[in-house]
Amino acid sequence: MSNTLRTVQRILNKKSLDIVGYFNPDGSDNVYSKVRTILLIGPKEPYFWDLFKKSREYKDDKENPLDRWSKKTIEEIAIKLNARSFFPFAAPFQPFIDWAKKCSTMGSSPVRLLVHKEKGLFISFRGALGLNEYIESPNNSKDICTPCEKPCLTACPVNALNQDGYDVTRCKEFLNKPGGQECRNGCLVRRSCPYGQNLRLRDQSNFHMRAFLSD
């Protein structure tokens, strides 16, 4: 890891955030020409949730507390680093999934969701930082799931998420039934992945599931 990445990670640690991957953008990424390295930022779990729950955004009973906290926090870090900030939930919207696929740390899972080599199917993004410094991205193999028995393919109790994709309607219908309680505490498909399955707290998963069902 370069000295710059170590410095950024030390700053992120104070907010329980992680560099989950990085890559070198080209003309197709439609970002500022001076940005030569993009760092994707995600929660540093399981510590992240306890830190966020202490925030003003979590307690103020207004909409989108996690997005508001993320935007404020990552923008402040970007200013310290003289970097650009990008978000998957705020304009100008950026193709975070496409960006993730350019990182050596992530790839596609058998159920077509992104999978991370450490965080598994619970990989998520709070934002990204665009650095003017060129930090060469490693070009490692993305065969993250090759040695796995692939329990994700059969973990969904109603087969809403499998190798054919994601049936959102079927998923929500089941979540709203009494039998869906276990899934509301964390998607069983995501929890079946051997990578990172013990990192995401159930309280955090429940928060995301409530937001998902309210859409």
Short mmCIF file of the C-alpha atoms (twelve columns), coordinates in Angstrom:
data_MODEL
# 
_entry.id   MODEL 
# 
loop_
_atom_site.group_PDB 
_atom_site.id 
_atom_site.type_symbol 
_atom_site.label_atom_id 
_atom_site.label_alt_id 
_atom_site.label_comp_id 
_atom_site.label_asym_id 
_atom_site.label_seq_id 
_atom_site.Cartn_x 
_atom_site.Cartn_y 
_atom_site.Cartn_z 
_atom_site.pdbx_PDB_model_num 
ATOM 1   C CA . MET A 1   0.000   0.000   0.000   1 
ATOM 2   C CA . SER A 2   1.333   3.446   -0.915  1 
ATOM 3   C CA . ASN A 3   2.013   6.130   1.669   1 
ATOM 4   C CA . THR A 4   -0.925  8.148   0.351   1 
ATOM 5   C CA . LEU A 5   -3.322  5.236   0.767   1 
ATOM 6   C CA . ARG A 6   -2.066  4.687   4.304   1 
ATOM 7   C CA . THR A 7   -2.639  8.369   5.086   1 
ATOM 8   C CA . VAL A 8   -6.160  8.298   3.659   1 
ATOM 9   C CA . GLN A 9   -6.994  5.101   5.527   1 
ATOM 10  C CA . ARG A 10  -5.804  6.603   8.822   1 
ATOM 11  C CA . ILE A 11  -8.182  9.529   8.292   1 
ATOM 12  C CA . LEU A 12  -11.028 7.193   7.345   1 
ATOM 13  C CA . ASN A 13  -10.418 5.036   10.412  1 
ATOM 14  C CA . LYS A 14  -11.531 7.906   12.624  1 
ATOM 15  C CA . LYS A 15  -14.960 7.684   10.996  1 
ATOM 16  C CA . SER A 16  -15.027 3.866   10.786  1 
ATOM 17  C CA . LEU A 17  -14.741 3.958   7.001   1 
ATOM 18  C CA . ASP A 18  -12.631 1.832   4.648   1 
ATOM 19  C CA . ILE A 19  -11.007 2.044   1.239   1 
ATOM 20  C CA . VAL A 20  -12.822 -0.944  -0.302  1 
ATOM 21  C CA . GLY A 21  -11.165 -0.630  -3.709  1 
ATOM 22  C CA . TYR A 22  -9.507  1.804   -6.081  1 
ATOM 23  C CA . PHE A 23  -8.806  2.223   -9.778  1 
ATOM 24  C CA . ASN A 24  -7.378  4.634   -12.325 1 
ATOM 25  C CA . PRO A 25  -10.146 6.346   -14.338 1 
ATOM 26  C CA . ASP A 26  -9.999  6.869   -18.082 1 
ATOM 27  C CA . GLY A 27  -12.001 8.999   -20.491 1 
ATOM 28  C CA . SER A 28  -15.054 6.757   -20.201 1 
ATOM 29  C CA . ASP A 29  -15.484 7.587   -16.516 1 
ATOM 30  C CA . ASN A 30  -16.504 11.184  -17.165 1 
ATOM 31  C CA . VAL A 31  -14.727 12.697  -14.168 1 
ATOM 32  C CA . TYR A 32  -12.475 15.718  -13.849 1 
ATOM 33  C CA . SER A 33  -9.341  15.302  -15.921 1 
ATOM 34  C CA . LYS A 34  -7.098  15.944  -12.911 1 
ATOM 35  C CA . VAL A 35  -8.553  12.962  -11.030 1 
ATOM 36  C CA . ARG A 36  -6.109  10.118  -11.582 1 
ATOM 37  C CA . THR A 37  -7.121  7.687   -8.829  1 
ATOM 38  C CA . ILE A 38  -10.592 6.993   -7.463  1 
ATOM 39  C CA . LEU A 39  -10.983 5.392   -4.034  1 
ATOM 40  C CA . LEU A 40  -14.301 3.725   -3.268  1 
ATOM 41  C CA . ILE A 41  -15.284 4.208   0.370   1 
ATOM 42  C CA . GLY A 42  -17.428 1.833   2.436   1 
ATOM 43  C CA . PRO A 43  -18.255 1.141   6.085   1 
ATOM 44  C CA . LYS A 44  -15.542 -0.324  8.298   1 
ATOM 45  C CA . GLU A 45  -17.668 -2.968  9.935   1 
ATOM 46  C CA . PRO A 46  -18.670 -3.928  12.553  1 
ATOM 47  C CA . TYR A 47  -17.428 -0.654  14.125  1 
ATOM 48  C CA . PHE A 48  -19.197 1.672   11.706  1 
ATOM 49  C CA . TRP A 49  -22.732 1.249   13.020  1 
ATOM 50  C CA . ASP A 50  -22.011 2.217   16.623  1 
ATOM 51  C CA . LEU A 51  -20.221 5.350   15.441  1 
ATOM 52  C CA . PHE A 52  -23.054 6.343   13.096  1 
ATOM 53  C CA . LYS A 53  -25.718 5.815   15.782  1 
ATOM 54  C CA . LYS A 54  -24.012 8.511   17.865  1 
ATOM 55  C CA . SER A 55  -24.266 11.052  15.045  1 
ATOM 56  C CA . ARG A 56  -26.615 14.014  14.912  1 
ATOM 57  C CA . GLU A 57  -28.026 12.738  11.613  1 
ATOM 58  C CA . TYR A 58  -29.071 9.422   13.144  1 
ATOM 59  C CA . LYS A 59  -30.814 11.156  16.048  1 
ATOM 60  C CA . ASP A 60  -32.528 14.091  14.307  1 
ATOM 61  C CA . ASP A 61  -35.475 12.064  12.954  1 
ATOM 62  C CA . LYS A 62  -35.135 13.514  9.447   1 
ATOM 63  C CA . GLU A 63  -35.065 11.639  6.140   1 
ATOM 64  C CA . ASN A 64  -32.003 9.829   4.776   1 
ATOM 65  C CA . PRO A 65  -29.802 10.081  7.880   1 
ATOM 66  C CA . LEU A 66  -27.102 7.741   6.585   1 
ATOM 67  C CA . ASP A 67  -26.780 9.503   3.245   1 
ATOM 68  C CA . ARG A 68  -26.636 12.899  4.924   1 
ATOM 69  C CA . TRP A 69  -23.971 11.743  7.362   1 
ATOM 70  C CA . SER A 70  -21.954 10.137  4.570   1 
ATOM 71  C CA . LYS A 71  -22.064 13.218  2.369   1 
ATOM 72  C CA . LYS A 72  -21.021 15.539  5.189   1 
ATOM 73  C CA . THR A 73  -18.255 13.248  6.409   1 
ATOM 74  C CA . ILE A 74  -16.716 12.365  3.056   1 
ATOM 75  C CA . GLU A 75  -16.892 15.961  1.820   1 
ATOM 76  C CA . GLU A 76  -14.968 17.053  4.923   1 
ATOM 77  C CA . ILE A 77  -12.345 14.388  4.294   1 
ATOM 78  C CA . ALA A 78  -12.100 15.405  0.638   1 
ATOM 79  C CA . ILE A 79  -11.344 18.987  1.651   1 
ATOM 80  C CA . LYS A 80  -8.528  17.801  3.939   1 
ATOM 81  C CA . LEU A 81  -7.022  15.786  1.097   1 
ATOM 82  C CA . ASN A 82  -7.611  18.359  -1.659  1 
ATOM 83  C CA . ALA A 83  -9.639  15.635  -3.368  1 
ATOM 84  C CA . ARG A 84  -12.992 15.376  -5.153  1 
ATOM 85  C CA . SER A 85  -15.959 13.638  -3.534  1 
ATOM 86  C CA . PHE A 86  -18.516 11.471  -5.329  1 
ATOM 87  C CA . PHE A 87  -21.679 9.769   -4.079  1 
ATOM 88  C CA . PRO A 88  -24.031 7.045   -5.344  1 
ATOM 89  C CA . PHE A 89  -27.066 8.900   -3.936  1 
ATOM 90  C CA . ALA A 90  -26.398 12.544  -4.876  1 
ATOM 91  C CA . ALA A 91  -26.054 14.401  -8.163  1 
ATOM 92  C CA . PRO A 92  -24.036 14.292  -10.292 1 
ATOM 93  C CA . PHE A 93  -24.694 10.551  -10.035 1 
ATOM 94  C CA . GLN A 94  -21.782 8.285   -10.799 1 
ATOM 95  C CA . PRO A 95  -21.732 4.631   -11.964 1 
ATOM 96  C CA . PHE A 96  -20.492 3.099   -8.717  1 
ATOM 97  C CA . ILE A 97  -21.219 -0.474  -9.816  1 
ATOM 98  C CA . ASP A 98  -19.172 0.009   -12.981 1 
ATOM 99  C CA . TRP A 99  -16.434 1.624   -10.943 1 
ATOM 100 C CA . ALA A 100 -16.421 -1.276  -8.503  1 
ATOM 101 C CA . LYS A 101 -15.923 -3.740  -11.326 1 
ATOM 102 C CA . LYS A 102 -12.711 -1.906  -12.225 1 
ATOM 103 C CA . CYS A 103 -11.270 -2.605  -8.760  1 
ATOM 104 C CA . SER A 104 -9.195  -5.718  -8.110  1 
ATOM 105 C CA . THR A 105 -10.960 -6.246  -4.781  1 
ATOM 106 C CA . MET A 106 -14.423 -6.863  -6.244  1 
ATOM 107 C CA . GLY A 107 -16.138 -9.020  -8.813  1 
ATOM 108 C CA . SER A 108 -19.470 -10.599 -9.710  1 
ATOM 109 C CA . SER A 109 -21.034 -13.299 -7.553  1 
ATOM 110 C CA . PRO A 110 -23.110 -16.286 -8.728  1 
ATOM 111 C CA . VAL A 111 -26.263 -14.311 -7.837  1 
ATOM 112 C CA . ARG A 112 -25.088 -11.349 -9.945  1 
ATOM 113 C CA . LEU A 113 -24.442 -9.082  -6.959  1 
ATOM 114 C CA . LEU A 114 -21.075 -7.486  -6.339  1 
ATOM 115 C CA . VAL A 115 -18.843 -9.481  -4.030  1 
ATOM 116 C CA . HIS A 116 -15.809 -8.170  -2.152  1 
ATOM 117 C CA . LYS A 117 -12.831 -10.302 -1.217  1 
ATOM 118 C CA . GLU A 118 -13.213 -9.387  2.483   1 
ATOM 119 C CA . LYS A 119 -16.725 -7.955  2.893   1 
ATOM 120 C CA . GLY A 120 -18.456 -10.506 0.683   1 
ATOM 121 C CA . LEU A 121 -22.010 -9.736  -0.432  1 
ATOM 122 C CA . PHE A 122 -22.340 -7.029  2.216   1 
ATOM 123 C CA . ILE A 123 -20.115 -4.690  0.222   1 
ATOM 124 C CA . SER A 124 -21.620 -1.207  0.103   1 
ATOM 125 C CA . PHE A 125 -20.471 2.307   -0.735  1 
ATOM 126 C CA . ARG A 126 -20.812 5.515   1.207   1 
ATOM 127 C CA . GLY A 127 -18.996 7.544   -1.420  1 
ATOM 128 C CA . ALA A 128 -15.713 7.919   -3.289  1 
ATOM 129 C CA . LEU A 129 -12.663 10.166  -3.267  1 
ATOM 130 C CA . GLY A 130 -10.968 11.361  -6.434  1 
ATOM 131 C CA . LEU A 131 -7.240  12.013  -5.983  1 
ATOM 132 C CA . ASN A 132 -5.003  13.990  -8.297  1 
ATOM 133 C CA . GLU A 133 -2.164  11.585  -7.526  1 
ATOM 134 C CA . TYR A 134 -1.717  8.515   -9.714  1 
ATOM 135 C CA . ILE A 135 -1.660  5.358   -7.599  1 
ATOM 136 C CA . GLU A 136 -1.420  2.385   -9.880  1 
ATOM 137 C CA . SER A 137 -4.294  -0.016  -9.334  1 
ATOM 138 C CA . PRO A 138 -3.326  -3.693  -8.985  1 
ATOM 139 C CA . ASN A 139 -4.583  -6.029  -11.667 1 
ATOM 140 C CA . ASN A 140 -5.236  -9.102  -9.546  1 
ATOM 141 C CA . SER A 141 -7.559  -11.978 -10.321 1 
ATOM 142 C CA . LYS A 142 -11.237 -11.337 -9.544  1 
ATOM 143 C CA . ASP A 143 -12.157 -15.013 -9.204  1 
ATOM 144 C CA . ILE A 144 -13.307 -14.388 -5.649  1 
ATOM 145 C CA . CYS A 145 -16.014 -17.061 -5.704  1 
ATOM 146 C CA . THR A 146 -14.118 -19.836 -7.533  1 
ATOM 147 C CA . PRO A 147 -13.168 -21.872 -4.426  1 
ATOM 148 C CA . CYS A 148 -16.564 -21.330 -2.762  1 
ATOM 149 C CA . GLU A 149 -19.408 -23.879 -2.559  1 
ATOM 150 C CA . LYS A 150 -21.754 -20.997 -3.483  1 
ATOM 151 C CA . PRO A 151 -24.396 -21.187 -0.741  1 
ATOM 152 C CA . CYS A 152 -25.791 -17.883 -2.040  1 
ATOM 153 C CA . LEU A 153 -27.491 -19.748 -4.897  1 
ATOM 154 C CA . THR A 154 -29.912 -21.562 -2.586  1 
ATOM 155 C CA . ALA A 155 -30.113 -19.310 0.489   1 
ATOM 156 C CA . CYS A 156 -33.207 -17.277 -0.443  1 
ATOM 157 C CA . PRO A 157 -36.321 -18.942 1.060   1 
ATOM 158 C CA . VAL A 158 -38.549 -17.793 -1.813  1 
ATOM 159 C CA . ASN A 159 -35.931 -18.003 -4.578  1 
ATOM 160 C CA . ALA A 160 -36.187 -14.263 -5.223  1 
ATOM 161 C CA . LEU A 161 -32.425 -13.925 -5.598  1 
ATOM 162 C CA . ASN A 162 -30.580 -16.542 -7.600  1 
ATOM 163 C CA . GLN A 163 -28.409 -17.053 -10.671 1 
ATOM 164 C CA . ASP A 164 -31.175 -15.596 -12.868 1 
ATOM 165 C CA . GLY A 165 -31.207 -12.274 -11.046 1 
ATOM 166 C CA . TYR A 166 -33.300 -10.497 -8.446  1 
ATOM 167 C CA . ASP A 167 -37.112 -10.525 -8.255  1 
ATOM 168 C CA . VAL A 168 -37.649 -7.417  -6.120  1 
ATOM 169 C CA . THR A 169 -41.432 -7.798  -5.949  1 
ATOM 170 C CA . ARG A 170 -41.256 -11.360 -4.651  1 
ATOM 171 C CA . CYS A 171 -38.619 -10.340 -2.124  1 
ATOM 172 C CA . LYS A 172 -40.683 -7.458  -0.724  1 
ATOM 173 C CA . GLU A 173 -43.828 -9.562  -0.565  1 
ATOM 174 C CA . PHE A 174 -42.034 -12.130 1.582   1 
ATOM 175 C CA . LEU A 175 -40.366 -9.515  3.780   1 
ATOM 176 C CA . ASN A 176 -43.792 -8.107  4.630   1 
ATOM 177 C CA . LYS A 177 -45.010 -11.496 5.869   1 
ATOM 178 C CA . PRO A 178 -44.355 -12.905 9.363   1 
ATOM 179 C CA . GLY A 179 -42.023 -15.491 7.839   1 
ATOM 180 C CA . GLY A 180 -39.800 -12.721 6.501   1 
ATOM 181 C CA . GLN A 181 -38.561 -11.571 9.917   1 
ATOM 182 C CA . GLU A 182 -35.249 -13.419 9.664   1 
ATOM 183 C CA . CYS A 183 -34.587 -11.796 6.294   1 
ATOM 184 C CA . ARG A 184 -35.398 -8.365  7.738   1 
ATOM 185 C CA . ASN A 185 -32.502 -8.903  10.122  1 
ATOM 186 C CA . GLY A 186 -30.192 -9.357  7.149   1 
ATOM 187 C CA . CYS A 187 -30.665 -10.850 3.687   1 
ATOM 188 C CA . LEU A 188 -30.078 -14.597 3.978   1 
ATOM 189 C CA . VAL A 189 -28.320 -14.658 0.613   1 
ATOM 190 C CA . ARG A 190 -25.852 -11.989 1.687   1 
ATOM 191 C CA . ARG A 191 -25.397 -13.662 5.072   1 
ATOM 192 C CA . SER A 192 -24.650 -17.007 3.424   1 
ATOM 193 C CA . CYS A 193 -21.470 -15.685 1.808   1 
ATOM 194 C CA . PRO A 194 -18.403 -16.938 3.744   1 
ATOM 195 C CA . TYR A 195 -16.636 -13.616 3.139   1 
ATOM 196 C CA . GLY A 196 -17.615 -10.966 5.649   1 
ATOM 197 C CA . GLN A 197 -20.710 -12.746 6.922   1 
ATOM 198 C CA . ASN A 198 -19.952 -11.829 10.546  1 
ATOM 199 C CA . LEU A 199 -19.144 -8.164  9.907   1 
ATOM 200 C CA . ARG A 200 -22.603 -6.661  9.310   1 
ATOM 201 C CA . LEU A 201 -24.587 -6.116  12.528  1 
ATOM 202 C CA . ARG A 202 -28.232 -7.172  12.491  1 
ATOM 203 C CA . ASP A 203 -29.347 -3.766  13.728  1 
ATOM 204 C CA . GLN A 204 -27.643 -2.201  10.731  1 
ATOM 205 C CA . SER A 205 -29.207 -4.717  8.321   1 
ATOM 206 C CA . ASN A 206 -32.615 -4.053  9.845   1 
ATOM 207 C CA . PHE A 207 -32.144 -0.321  9.262   1 
ATOM 208 C CA . HIS A 208 -31.392 -0.919  5.576   1 
ATOM 209 C CA . MET A 209 -34.291 -3.349  5.192   1 
ATOM 210 C CA . ARG A 210 -36.750 -0.821  6.625   1 
ATOM 211 C CA . ALA A 211 -35.494 1.758   4.145   1 
ATOM 212 C CA . PHE A 212 -35.767 -0.801  1.317   1 
ATOM 213 C CA . LEU A 213 -39.395 -1.624  2.215   1 
ATOM 214 C CA . SER A 214 -40.364 2.035   2.480   1 
ATOM 215 C CA . ASP A 215 -39.353 2.780   -1.134  1 
# 
